[in-house]
Amino acid sequence: MAGDDHHNSLLKDPAIERWGNMRSGGATKYFRFSGPNIRMALLCCVILPVGLYFVALEHDDKWDLTAKTRGSKFEDYIKKKPKKE
């Protein structure tokens, strides 16, 4: 067959091979939680979602935009909080 004797003609870069081995399962072997890793995990997995939840909770039910008609003012649809006396 054509090309049977050329199976070793590819030159492999050792750095790319090491990167491929690290990527295919070695990263979990060498990973450990350090100070910066813990801070990033807390920020992305706890603080940011909880903060977004409270922002959404604060702004929930603030505006009523259902059945907005042409020519009506936006201020007419802002829910007014009753004044406490």
Order of alpha helices (4+ residues) and beta strands (2+ residues): alpha-alpha-alpha-alpha
